[in-house]
Amino acid sequence: MKTHLTHCDATELIGLLKAKKVSPREVSEAFLNAIAQKDPVLHAWEYINQEAIDRQLRKIETLDPKSHPLWGLPIGIKDNYNTFDMPTQMGSPLWKDFTPGNDARVVHYLRRSGALILGKTTTAEFAVHYQDKTRNPHDLERSPGTSSSGSAVAVAADMIPVAFGSQTAGSIGRPASYCGVYGYKPTFGILPRVGVLKTTDTLDTLGFLTKSARDLKLILDASRVHGKNYEYVYEHLDNYSSTPKKSFKIGIIKHPKWHLADHVAKEAFQHFVDKLNPTFFEVEELKYPAEMEKIYEIHGLIYDKTLSYYFREEFKQGTLISPIFHEIITQGQKTTLDAYKQSLQKQACLTLDFHNYFASYDVLLTLTTADEAPIGLTTPDIPDSNLIWTFLGMPTVSIPALKGKHGLPIGVLAIAKKYDDYLLLECVEKIQKENNETL
Ligand SMILES: NC(=O)CC[C@H](N)C(=O)O
């Protein structure tokens, strides 16, 4: 029973918990055992504390499972989210043992739904790029992807069924693709960022990684903002009809960096697309708009400038920050305020333009990463399209659907228009059911 538990997705685990086939304590023990066995090699966890777990379990045992959708479900939290009962160290020695004394809003929502926050997962330094300890479970010599590396590895290695992450460029999609798990970056802003390390104002997006497509909606419902006050923007979210859609109009998008992708990855992607059942998926290849090429530069400018603003103090600490972080800040310091403001305006305009451009498609599909995970923990990634969707605020799910030339995972990225999250998740679930043998 115990090993079986660590292989379950969240939906199955919650079913077992609510049917009283297993207790929250037994579930947490099964995952803690898996962590004790695997984490000395994989290093996906930054902090786990038995006392904090026991305190939560005592509380969970008093809650009514029926009114708590995530009752007893263990969840991992990237170490850039505040937690009142565990330190928040942000992948930097400068913030070692920092205890913010509060929970990020999302963490609060999860606990309120009955979830158990099992521990903090490793993040690259300040959720940017540098990390030198977390290993890819498929090949220890390869990158786990950054910056939500710990979360992706913990889910991929059955150390947790669900883990939260964050993305400012490609930090959920990329580790999901390299580690072979689902990685969901919701529409910008629908998971509240209060209490999470800020690196930029218009790019930082929260999300999570799971083992199954069906878990995505379950976790979104528990962690997003709900309520009347939001109806004017969140109309699609609050009023999404649960009547299953008959078919989805799919656009295949070969983005501006497509030519850099590995040929085996491209062939696997094509094979995946060819197998989509025409009864449910109307597939068409679309040309990306020329403007898309500009996004790389505008994103880079916003990214570097805001990091140089938010990390002025850390920058002074010299040797305690990584060379890549130092380089980004140095670059950002050269950017003028005017150039930054113009970039924000361009971001707002392009976000609207692209929404119109994609209006006739339900979902777009592309490769999440250009290839399998590269060898080396700090090797730079081949450019892909992840930052484009982050920049445009569009929701994405990386589906663990493909294998590369060494048999290692590569994701297919499904993208939808802003606030079409439920449509996206429904489509991803349909793809997963229909193409089951390829997943
Ligand atoms: N948080 C982020 O998304 C930062 C960049 C990330 N390391 C990437 O490669 O895309």
The ligand as an SDF file (V2000), in Angstrom:
LIG
                    3D

 10  9  0  0  0  0  0  0  0  0999 V2000
   11.7340   32.4590  -13.2950 N   0  0  0  0  0  0  0  0  0  0  0  0
   12.0270   32.3510  -14.5680 C   0  0  0  0  0  0  0  0  0  0  0  0
   11.1960   32.0000  -15.3830 O   0  0  0  0  0  0  0  0  0  0  0  0
   13.4240   32.7590  -14.8650 C   0  0  0  0  0  0  0  0  0  0  0  0
   14.1000   32.2210  -16.0240 C   0  0  0  0  0  0  0  0  0  0  0  0
   14.2500   30.7200  -16.0900 C   0  0  0  0  0  0  0  0  0  0  0  0
   15.4320   30.2370  -15.4770 N   0  0  0  0  0  0  0  0  0  0  0  0
   14.2140   30.3340  -17.5390 C   0  0  0  0  0  0  0  0  0  0  0  0
   15.1110   29.7080  -17.9670 O   0  0  0  0  0  0  0  0  0  0  0  0
   13.3020   30.6030  -18.2600 O   0  0  0  0  0  0  0  0  0  0  0  0
  1  2  1  0
  2  3  2  0
  2  4  1  0
  4  5  1  0
  5  6  1  0
  6  7  1  0
  6  8  1  0
  8  9  2  0
  8 10  1  0
M  END
$$$$
